C-alpha cells in the first residue's frame, strides 16, 4: 500500500508540474491539457478537434519535450502514402560482393509520441496505415512485423469547419481514439495574454518532468486501480443507452442515432475514469469520474442520422442528455 501511495503521489506531482510547464507556452487551454494527461496515463490515443490557430500542434510538441519522449510529426495531405507513415523496404548493396538486400527504413510512426496533423486530409487508405499501430503497437511491412517503441501515443488534430479536400475518418479508426477532445476559443483574458506574446518568439525552454520508463510504470499503476461494480454498471448503462436498438433506451436516442458506441467505449470509459481519479492522487473511482470523461469518450462513437442533422442535434448533445437522464445504478 505504501508503494501504491507513493506512485499515486508521484503521478499527482507530475501532473501539477506538467501543467505549470505547459502554462509557460500554452495559454488558456488548461482543460484540454488535463484531458491529454488522461490520455497519456491511460495509454489512449487522442483526437483534438478545433479551428486553426488554437495552438494544437504547439501544445503536442511542447508536451513531448516535457515528457522527454521521442516525437515525430506527420503532416497528412491528399498525396500522402501509407509507406510514408509506416516505412518501406529499400534495396541496398552490401559487402564486397555488392550483394543486394532489402533493408527496412522506419517511418515517422516509430516514435513514442506521434502527431498526426490534420489527419482528415489524407484518404482512407493512408489513414488506415495507422490502424495496426494504434491497436497492436506494431507495424507490418512486406510480411515482417516491427514493434513500436513504448509508450506509444497518437495525438491527431482535425479541423471541424473545413470540408473541401478532407476525408472523414473511418468508424473503425475513430473507435481507436480513446478521447475526442473539442478545443474552443480561449476566454477574453487568455486571448489578451496571447496577443501580448511576440508571434515569432522562440519557444521557451521547459523542464523535462518524466521519461518513457516512468510513464510506463504510471500507466501500469492506473490499470491496476480497482473499480467498484456500482461504477462499472453505471458506465455500462451509459454506453448501452447510446444504441438505438435498445427497447428501453430513451426515445431521443432511437430518434436521432444510427449507431451507438461499442464495447471498446465501455473499456475506455472505465479506464479514463480510473485515470482521472489517479491524477488527483485517489484510488476511489466514482460515478462522477465517469460523468466527467463520458462526453470525450463517447461523442465520436455515436453516429447521428438525417433527423438529427435537420434538428441541429449532434453527438455531444446526445451524450449530455444521457448524462442527465441515465441514473446511477441503473
C-alpha angles and dihedrals in degrees: 000000000000090000091049091051091049092051091048090050089050090051093049092046092048090050092055093046093047089051091053093047093047089050091062089064107022122053126200101002102097093132092053091049089052090053092048088055089052088055092046097052092040090051090235128142118241134213115206113203118191145120119272119281100039093112095248093148094043090050094055094043091051092048091054091053092049092049093046091230129147108260135199130179122209116194105208114218133165091258096049112123128209091246089058086066106035101032133244143247110252124198109235136176116236136183133003091300091057090233111186117229136169112245123188116235109199118231127222092276087080096090137094093244120029121190110207098195116204090351093183092064093077123075120256093260090061094041088054090060086078096053098085091041093051096046106030101026090231141091126222118206123172090347095307121113120217121192119229123231116266133266093042122183132170115206109186129188128210134184109224098196105048112077103162111100094008133116121212112240113256114253091243091058095044088056090058091064111088093200134026104199120198114212116205132190115284119254120263096265093048091048090052089054090048091051090054092057115094108251097223097037115134114258109263118249114259131203117250106238106176140011135212095269095052092045091054090049092051091047089054089050093054093051091053095055108113122236125204122241087241092061093042091052090051092051091048091049092052094050095044090049090063092067117094094210094065107110093211096042120116117281093237090059092053089046100048109023127082097178130008134206121293133222093278087065089058091052092049092045092055094042093049090049090051090050093050090053091047092051090064090047095256133128094193107097112197137190086252088065090053091050092048094057100031098093095053093042097047109030097081092046096058116083116200127207135229092274090059091049091051092049094045094245118146132184094263090056090052093050091049091051091048090053087056097043104038110078124214113261092025 
